[in-house]
Amino acid sequence: MRETWRWFGEFDSVTLTEFTQTEAVGIVSALHAIPYGEVWPQDAIAARRAEIEAAGLTWDVVESLPVHEDIKRGTGNLEPLFANYRTSLKHLAAEGIKTVCYNFMPILDWTRTDLAAPAPRGGTCLHFDAAKMAAFEIHMLGRDGAEADYPSDAKTGGTAWFETSTEADRAELLATIMAGLPGAVERYDIAGQRGVLDSYAGRTHTDLRANLKRFLEEVIPTATDLGINLCIHPDDPPRNILGLPRIVSTAEDIAWIMGAVDEPANGLTLCTGSLGSHPTNDVPAITRAFGDRIHFVHLRTFAKQPDGSFSESAHLNGDVDLVAVIDELLEVESKRDVDLPFRADHGHALLTDDQRTFQPGYTLVGRLRGLAELRGIIAALS
Ligand code: DNO
C-alpha cells in the first residue's frame, strides 16, 4: 500500500518539508482556489506538481476535482460543465496524474458539529452530534420535515442545546457545518442556506442517481481513454442531511453506481470512516465486494453512539476493524497487482498541533500518529 498525505497547497499550514519527515511518499492535493466548474489549466497543474516534486514527493491523487452543483441538481446548461470536467481530466493526465477523487454530496461535503471535541486522553477530535444537528435543522434553519429525520433523544437534546445556546454558539455551529468545504467555495449564512435548499426542492434519491449516471456517461469514456481512474467518495455521514438525498452511503448504492457505467475507470474511494458510520455497512465485506474498483483509500474510524452521534477515534481504537479492512486490501492488491494509494484520513489534534491553524482534521502530529499505527498493521499483515 502506498502511503500518501493530503496537502491543501496554499491553504495548508503544514509544509511539504514537514511531510517528508513522515516518510510518506505520495501527495494528495487539489487546486482548491479554482471555483467549482472551471477548467484546471495545465500550467497551474504543472506548477503544483513541480512544487511537490521539488520536495522529493509525487502527486499521486487529486482530491477532489469537484462536481459543479448544477450537475448534481440537474439544472441549467450542463454541456459546458461536462466539457470543462473532461478538459481538466486531459490536463491532469498530461501531467501524469491518473487517480481522481470526487464526491456527489449535494451542497455540503463532510459534515461535523464540533471541530475540537475532547479526545479521551487529551487533545481534540472531530465530532458529529445528532442533537446539535437537530438543533441546527429544526430550530436555526426551521426546515420543514426536519423533525421526522431525528430520533426523539436527538430532538430533545437539540431543543435543550438551542434554548441554552448564545448567538456566538449558533454562529460557531453554522461555521462548523460549513467547514467541510475546502478552498474557494461559497459558504452560506442561514438565509443563503435556505435559498440553496429551495433550489433542490423536490429532488429525490432517484433524481440524484439519474444526475450521477448522466455525469458518469459524460466523463468516464474520456477518463478511460486517458488512463485515469475516477473514484467517488462516499457520503459523510452516510445519511440524508438537510433533507437532501444522498446516494453514496451503502453497499447497495455502490453496487448501483458501479453498474451505472460498468468500467474500471468508474471507481470508488474506500473511505472506512464515512462508510462505517452507517448502521448496516460491513466495511471489510464492502472492501472485498468492490475490491476491483477501489482506486484510493481513506483509513479512519470512530466511536458511535445510539442516537447517531459519533466521535472520530484514534486509528486503532474505533468501531471499524481497520486490521480486517487492511487484510482485505492486501488481498485486493495481490490479486490486481497494484499498489493502492491510501492516507491516514483525519487525525486528532495532539501535542503541538494547536500551535498553528490547520484544516479541520488535517493535523500534523495526529495524522502522523495515525499513519504510524496503520504502517504497523500493514507491516505486520504483510
Ligand atoms: C474529508 C474528505 C472529504 C473528501 C471529499 C472528496 O476529510 O474525506 O472532504 O475530500 O468528499 O470529494
Residues whose N, C-alpha, C, O or C-beta is under 5 A from the ligand:
A	BS01	DNO	E63 S64 C101 Y102 N103 D109 W110 G180 H233
